Amino acid sequence: MFTKQTIRSVLASSMGNMLEWFEFTLYAYFASIIGQLFFPQHDPFFSKIYAFGTFAVGIASRPIGALIFGYIGDKYSRKDTMTLTMMLMSVPTMIIGLLPTYYQIGIIAPIALVILRIFQGIALGGEFGSSCVYLFESVPQKMRGFFGSVSITGAGLGLILSSLSISAIEHYFTNEEILSYAWRLPFIISVIGSLLALYMRKNLIETEDFKKVRSSNQLSVNPISEMLKYHKLTIFRLFTIFLTSHSSFFVVFIYGKTMMIDNLGVTRGTAGVYMLYTILGYTLATLIFGFLANYMRKIYLLFFGCLGIFSLALPFINSFAQSSQSITLLMCILIGSFVGITQGILSPYVSSSFPSNIRATSVSCCYNFSSALFGGLSPVLSMWLVREYGSASYVGYFLMTMCAISMLSMLYMIFVLKNYDDAATN
């Protein structure tokens, strides 16, 4: 039975997650422009490398946020953690929108940009795990598969909002106007939504799972130590699945538009349309397969998602060489959907894999350390592969390799370890 408080919790958590991902991915979608404005122009390729490298720095700082805010979530408060991360994310985003360029203040500009990206990464590192756990614990047991995936749906909605904002900017402003000032507008305007989400989150209540742990004096003295001591196998199996989930997400959604424009002969406007369809497929898949996760083994759904990415990685890239836009759109929807399956199912799967007293720390660390290892560097590695071998097909081979490792790991868990059930302990 859903109470008003449950509905409020779902909306506040998912809306905050949506805005955080909107703010965080604005940078990736404007990477080419930011590379021109904030880094020296000796070589356009290296300007993009620097821009995506700065993006990777933001991802690399996510584990710091995971450690800090995961600990706060397990020791003090789930809900207060999400309020803190919301504030920490919105302020640097607005400052990036106001930051002078390299040509205005010299080397200070890229240094300031890196520092702001670090703060954004710390905020996202705390936000994502906290919102996943809060949503998972705020709904009835039998619906935790579906609502556990809603946090990822929020991320998809953030991507859609970011994509639509950028499409509007590209439609209503000339290239000169975008380079001059228009790219800044979404960064500045986003603070309005952040204030609304912050207001909604201030009225949240603690989850029943956390209140039970606190009232029974079962709070962990050191959540990180307990996670590493008693859950090594769980962490390992999750990391092998994240290998595909993160690398495919960052290649398709963060590097994808740049790859379409620079390497696949797609105009900026058309690339925006393709990305929008890809994100729509992703978002719908998180909802549909999140619902199925209430009734089916999550690891089977995860395997299906990895198999889909493996099968479509090359056809997705090769479809851009064909004259049929409908086939390309279909490939975009399908690849986005399969990435959405792996992302959406992983959220409740990870949350159910740890006990309540260390859940915030464990989920945050699994998400963000694996993201730093496998996700943040994937766009840079993809760019290097294309430049080194002269073909975007090598990006497809890279994704297929990641999928193969994840699927072998899952097959080993299912048939050898027989350790694939959700280890939910409350």
MIMARKE-699738 format. One record per residue (C-alpha): x, y, z; residue number from 0. Coordinates in nm, 3 decimals, decimal comma, m for minus. Layout:
<rs>
       X       Y       Z   k
       X       Y       Z NUM
...
</rs>
This chain:
<rs>
       X       Y       Z   k
   0,000   0,000   0,000   0
   0,147   0,336  m0,105   1
   0,116   0,627   0,136   2
   0,153   0,995   0,048   3
   0,492   0,985   0,217   4
   0,603   0,696  m0,004   5
   0,499   0,883  m0,319   6
   0,673   1,197  m0,193   7
   0,989   0,997  m0,124   8
   0,988   0,847  m0,473   9
   0,935   1,185  m0,640  10
   1,195   1,369  m0,431  11
   1,459   1,102  m0,478  12
   1,407   1,057  m0,851  13
   1,372   1,431  m0,921  14
   1,693   1,507  m0,738  15
   1,871   1,231  m0,926  16
   1,729   1,362  m1,253  17
   1,862   1,713  m1,187  18
   2,201   1,589  m1,071  19
   2,248   1,388  m1,390  20
   2,115   1,677  m1,598  21
   2,377   1,905  m1,447  22
   2,656   1,650  m1,466  23
   2,601   1,550  m1,830  24
   2,566   1,905  m1,959  25
   2,943   1,915  m1,949  26
   2,978   1,599  m2,159  27
   2,734   1,718  m2,426  28
   2,918   2,052  m2,451  29
   3,261   1,885  m2,439  30
   3,365   1,997  m2,788  31
   3,275   2,359  m2,711  32
   3,432   2,350  m2,366  33
   3,747   2,205  m2,522  34
   3,770   2,505  m2,755  35
   3,702   2,764  m2,484  36
   3,896   2,635  m2,186  37
   4,201   2,460  m2,333  38
   4,476   2,582  m2,571  39
   4,402   2,523  m2,939  40
   4,733   2,379  m3,058  41
   4,552   2,063  m3,173  42
   4,171   2,023  m3,181  43
   4,205   1,651  m3,099  44
   4,397   1,722  m2,780  45
   4,152   1,996  m2,683  46
   3,878   1,733  m2,688  47
   4,103   1,490  m2,501  48
   4,157   1,755  m2,232  49
   3,784   1,824  m2,214  50
   3,695   1,455  m2,176  51
   3,993   1,413  m1,943  52
   3,840   1,680  m1,721  53
   3,515   1,486  m1,739  54
   3,707   1,178  m1,626  55
   3,846   1,376  m1,333  56
   3,488   1,441  m1,221  57
   3,418   1,067  m1,244  58
   3,742   0,984  m1,063  59
   3,637   1,201  m0,768  60
   3,307   1,013  m0,726  61
   3,463   0,753  m0,490  62
   3,548   1,036  m0,250  63
   3,181   1,129  m0,237  64
   3,090   0,762  m0,196  65
   3,314   0,724   0,107  66
   3,204   1,048   0,272  67
   2,831   1,040   0,209  68
   2,796   0,662   0,226  69
   2,941   0,679   0,577  70
   2,705   0,963   0,672  71
   2,411   0,768   0,532  72
   2,492   0,456   0,735  73
   2,590   0,632   1,057  74
   2,357   0,932   1,079  75
   2,087   0,983   0,816  76
   1,982   0,867   0,470  77
   1,763   1,170   0,400  78
   2,010   1,437   0,520  79
   2,272   1,290   0,289  80
   2,058   1,362  m0,017  81
   2,003   1,723   0,092  82
   2,378   1,777   0,128  83
   2,461   1,625  m0,212  84
   2,194   1,837  m0,382  85
   2,350   2,157  m0,251  86
   2,703   2,043  m0,334  87
   2,607   1,968  m0,695  88
   2,406   2,280  m0,781  89
   2,657   2,545  m0,673  90
   2,954   2,426  m0,888  91
   2,719   2,380  m1,186  92
   2,609   2,743  m1,171  93
   2,971   2,861  m1,132  94
   3,075   2,662  m1,442  95
   2,809   2,856  m1,634  96
   2,970   3,183  m1,521  97
   3,336   3,083  m1,548  98
   3,563   3,299  m1,771  99
   3,740   3,117  m2,056 100
   4,108   3,045  m2,124 101
   4,126   3,348  m2,351 102
   3,999   3,573  m2,072 103
   4,195   3,458  m1,765 104
   4,452   3,214  m1,905 105
   4,558   2,899  m1,723 106
   4,333   2,978  m1,424 107
   4,029   2,885  m1,636 108
   4,108   2,514  m1,690 109
   4,236   2,481  m1,331 110
   3,911   2,627  m1,195 111
   3,712   2,403  m1,429 112
   3,891   2,092  m1,299 113
   3,829   2,195  m0,935 114
   3,458   2,252  m1,002 115
   3,432   1,917  m1,179 116
   3,588   1,750  m0,875 117
   3,319   1,899  m0,649 118
   3,051   1,789  m0,894 119
   3,196   1,438  m0,894 120
   3,204   1,422  m0,514 121
   2,839   1,533  m0,504 122
   2,730   1,279  m0,765 123
   2,928   1,006  m0,588 124
   2,726   1,071  m0,274 125
   2,395   1,133  m0,449 126
   2,363   0,829  m0,667 127
   2,416   0,562  m0,404 128
   2,212   0,752  m0,146 129
   1,911   0,797  m0,374 130
   1,924   0,432  m0,486 131
   1,924   0,311  m0,126 132
   1,659   0,560  m0,012 133
   1,422   0,458  m0,291 134
   1,489   0,089  m0,234 135
   1,411   0,118   0,138 136
   1,110   0,350   0,102 137
   0,876   0,107  m0,076 138
   0,720  m0,233   0,007 139
   0,945  m0,540  m0,024 140
   0,756  m0,688  m0,318 141
   0,799  m0,370  m0,526 142
   1,167  m0,302  m0,454 143
   1,280  m0,433  m0,792 144
   1,071  m0,176  m0,977 145
   1,119   0,123  m0,748 146
   1,485   0,040  m0,697 147
   1,528   0,098  m1,070 148
   1,341   0,431  m1,063 149
   1,659   0,606  m0,948 150
   1,812   0,502  m1,281 151
   1,498   0,619  m1,458 152
   1,564   0,956  m1,295 153
   1,911   0,951  m1,448 154
   1,753   0,876  m1,787 155
   1,512   1,167  m1,748 156
   1,808   1,387  m1,660 157
   1,978   1,279  m1,981 158
   1,662   1,355  m2,179 159
   1,630   1,698  m2,019 160
   1,995   1,770  m2,089 161
   1,962   1,652  m2,451 162
   1,648   1,862  m2,509 163
   1,813   2,169  m2,357 164
   2,113   2,135  m2,582 165
   1,895   2,071  m2,888 166
   1,705   2,393  m2,808 167
   2,031   2,584  m2,774 168
   2,159   2,447  m3,105 169
   1,827   2,527  m3,278 170
   1,777   2,885  m3,159 171
   2,137   3,007  m3,153 172
   2,409   3,022  m3,417 173
   2,744   2,848  m3,367 174
   2,903   3,185  m3,293 175
   2,639   3,265  m3,029 176
   2,679   2,923  m2,870 177
   3,054   2,966  m2,844 178
   3,011   3,319  m2,714 179
   2,751   3,274  m2,440 180
   2,457   3,042  m2,519 181
   2,630   2,723  m2,394 182
   2,625   2,876  m2,046 183
   2,247   2,913  m2,022 184
   2,151   2,555  m1,920 185
   2,419   2,555  m1,648 186
   2,281   2,875  m1,496 187
   1,911   2,792  m1,534 188
   1,955   2,448  m1,373 189
   1,986   2,607  m1,030 190
   1,609   2,677  m1,033 191
   1,528   2,307  m1,052 192
   1,790   2,233  m0,788 193
   1,623   2,470  m0,542 194
   1,288   2,297  m0,600 195
   1,441   1,951  m0,545 196
   1,618   2,078  m0,235 197
   1,287   2,200  m0,092 198
   1,122   1,863  m0,160 199
   1,404   1,671   0,004 200
   1,399   1,876   0,323 201
   1,055   1,728   0,401 202
   1,158   1,363   0,365 203
   1,154   1,116   0,654 204
   1,399   0,839   0,735 205
   1,344   0,493   0,584 206
   1,206   0,215   0,804 207
   1,513  m0,001   0,736 208
   1,748   0,262   0,874 209
   1,523   0,339   1,173 210
   1,518  m0,031   1,263 211
   1,896  m0,053   1,248 212
   1,934   0,259   1,460 213
   1,672   0,163   1,720 214
   1,822  m0,185   1,764 215
   2,176  m0,046   1,807 216
   2,300  m0,229   1,498 217
   2,473   0,071   1,339 218
   2,811  m0,034   1,204 219
   3,115   0,109   1,379 220
   3,305   0,111   1,049 221
   3,086   0,038   0,743 222
   3,380   0,039   0,502 223
   3,581  m0,212   0,706 224
   3,278  m0,437   0,751 225
   3,202  m0,426   0,378 226
   3,558  m0,523   0,283 227
   3,585  m0,792   0,551 228
   3,260  m0,981   0,497 229
   3,150  m0,907   0,139 230
   3,455  m0,958  m0,084 231
   3,286  m1,207  m0,316 232
   2,979  m0,985  m0,348 233
   3,196  m0,686  m0,440 234
   3,388  m0,890  m0,698 235
   3,079  m1,024  m0,874 236
   2,922  m0,678  m0,881 237
   3,237  m0,521  m1,026 238
   3,246  m0,771  m1,313 239
   2,889  m0,673  m1,405 240
   2,960  m0,301  m1,366 241
   3,239  m0,349  m1,619 242
   2,978  m0,362  m1,895 243
   2,718  m0,136  m1,735 244
   2,951   0,160  m1,687 245
   3,165   0,130  m2,000 246
   2,860   0,101  m2,225 247
   2,680   0,390  m2,053 248
   2,974   0,627  m2,084 249
   3,061   0,528  m2,440 250
   2,703   0,549  m2,569 251
   2,572   0,850  m2,376 252
   2,880   1,056  m2,292 253
   3,107   0,998  m2,592 254
   2,835   0,890  m2,837 255
   2,736   1,230  m2,972 256
   3,097   1,339  m3,022 257
   3,171   1,010  m3,201 258
   2,872   1,060  m3,432 259
   2,980   1,413  m3,526 260
   3,358   1,363  m3,550 261
   3,387   1,007  m3,682 262
   3,055   0,892  m3,830 263
   2,967   1,187  m4,054 264
   2,656   1,299  m3,867 265
   2,557   1,664  m3,839 266
   2,524   1,815  m3,491 267
   2,145   1,847  m3,514 268
   2,094   1,491  m3,641 269
   2,328   1,356  m3,374 270
   2,110   1,527  m3,114 271
   1,802   1,349  m3,252 272
   1,978   1,012  m3,251 273
   2,093   1,064  m2,892 274
   1,742   1,158  m2,783 275
   1,601   0,831  m2,922 276
   1,885   0,639  m2,757 277
   1,806   0,798  m2,420 278
   1,433   0,732  m2,462 279
   1,506   0,362  m2,518 280
   1,728   0,364  m2,210 281
   1,469   0,531  m1,987 282
   1,178   0,309  m2,092 283
   1,389  m0,005  m2,047 284
   1,474   0,089  m1,687 285
   1,101   0,103  m1,606 286
   0,992  m0,208  m1,798 287
   1,271  m0,435  m1,679 288
   1,265  m0,283  m1,331 289
   0,906  m0,406  m1,311 290
   1,009  m0,751  m1,438 291
   1,277  m0,760  m1,167 292
   0,997  m0,801  m0,913 293
   0,915  m1,140  m1,062 294
   1,232  m1,272  m1,231 295
   1,591  m1,344  m1,129 296
   1,778  m1,018  m1,168 297
   2,097  m1,185  m1,284 298
   1,913  m1,341  m1,579 299
   1,790  m0,998  m1,682 300
   2,141  m0,857  m1,641 301
   2,281  m1,133  m1,862 302
   2,017  m1,054  m2,125 303
   2,119  m0,687  m2,117 304
   2,490  m0,769  m2,159 305
   2,413  m1,010  m2,443 306
   2,213  m0,740  m2,618 307
   2,496  m0,486  m2,596 308
   2,745  m0,748  m2,718 309
   2,525  m0,830  m3,019 310
   2,447  m0,469  m3,113 311
   2,777  m0,286  m3,048 312
   2,903  m0,321  m3,406 313
   2,563  m0,302  m3,585 314
   2,493   0,021  m3,392 315
   2,814   0,184  m3,516 316
   2,793   0,041  m3,868 317
   2,433   0,161  m3,910 318
   2,558   0,518  m3,951 319
   2,726   0,422  m4,278 320
   2,390   0,319  m4,424 321
   2,150   0,552  m4,602 322
   1,847   0,447  m4,397 323
   1,783   0,677  m4,103 324
   1,508   0,447  m3,976 325
   1,757   0,161  m3,929 326
   1,996   0,393  m3,746 327
   1,716   0,514  m3,519 328
   1,618   0,153  m3,446 329
   1,978   0,069  m3,357 330
   1,993   0,374  m3,129 331
   1,674   0,272  m2,947 332
   1,790  m0,088  m2,909 333
   2,142  m0,013  m2,783 334
   2,001   0,244  m2,541 335
   1,745  m0,009  m2,417 336
   2,001  m0,279  m2,348 337
   2,223  m0,034  m2,161 338
   1,912   0,068  m1,966 339
   1,848  m0,297  m1,871 340
   2,195  m0,339  m1,721 341
   2,177  m0,005  m1,540 342
   1,820  m0,035  m1,415 343
   1,844  m0,392  m1,288 344
   2,179  m0,328  m1,119 345
   2,031  m0,068  m0,885 346
   1,796  m0,299  m0,690 347
   2,040  m0,590  m0,739 348
   2,322  m0,401  m0,565 349
   2,093  m0,264  m0,294 350
   1,962  m0,611  m0,213 351
   2,315  m0,753  m0,194 352
   2,411  m0,583   0,134 353
   2,259  m0,563   0,484 354
   2,089  m0,240   0,592 355
   2,356  m0,128   0,838 356
   2,621  m0,092   0,564 357
   2,395  m0,055   0,260 358
   2,454   0,317   0,186 359
   2,833   0,280   0,203 360
   2,839  m0,047   0,008 361
   2,609   0,065  m0,273 362
   2,784   0,402  m0,308 363
   3,130   0,244  m0,316 364
   3,035  m0,030  m0,564 365
   2,877   0,222  m0,799 366
   3,140   0,490  m0,780 367
   3,465   0,297  m0,759 368
   3,359   0,085  m1,056 369
   3,246   0,402  m1,236 370
   3,587   0,561  m1,183 371
   3,766   0,246  m1,299 372
   3,550   0,149  m1,597 373
   3,335   0,448  m1,689 374
   3,524   0,774  m1,669 375
   3,812   0,660  m1,888 376
   3,595   0,487  m2,149 377
   3,535   0,803  m2,361 378
   3,908   0,885  m2,360 379
   4,000   0,525  m2,447 380
   3,738   0,527  m2,724 381
   3,882   0,844  m2,874 382
   4,229   0,692  m2,863 383
   4,110   0,373  m3,035 384
   3,947   0,569  m3,316 385
   4,255   0,787  m3,367 386
   4,500   0,495  m3,342 387
   4,317   0,252  m3,572 388
   4,120   0,494  m3,788 389
   3,779   0,335  m3,737 390
   3,493   0,373  m3,490 391
   3,440  m0,003  m3,518 392
   3,712  m0,048  m3,257 393
   3,483   0,120  m3,006 394
   3,239  m0,163  m3,079 395
   3,513  m0,422  m3,023 396
   3,594  m0,255  m2,692 397
   3,230  m0,282  m2,576 398
   3,209  m0,644  m2,691 399
   3,517  m0,729  m2,484 400
   3,364  m0,574  m2,172 401
   3,039  m0,764  m2,229 402
   3,221  m1,094  m2,277 403
   3,400  m1,057  m1,942 404
   3,074  m0,972  m1,762 405
   2,881  m1,260  m1,918 406
   3,154  m1,513  m1,837 407
   3,149  m1,395  m1,478 408
   2,772  m1,430  m1,455 409
   2,779  m1,777  m1,609 410
   3,041  m1,879  m1,355 411
   2,823  m1,747  m1,071 412
   2,514  m1,926  m1,201 413
   2,657  m2,266  m1,291 414
   2,968  m2,302  m1,073 415
   2,929  m2,089  m0,761 416
   2,550  m2,113  m0,771 417
   2,565  m1,781  m0,586 418
   2,342  m1,549  m0,779 419
   2,035  m1,500  m0,562 420
   1,972  m1,157  m0,415 421
   2,140  m1,160  m0,076 422
   1,877  m0,932   0,075 423
   1,910  m0,905   0,449 424
   1,707  m0,651   0,635 425
</rs>
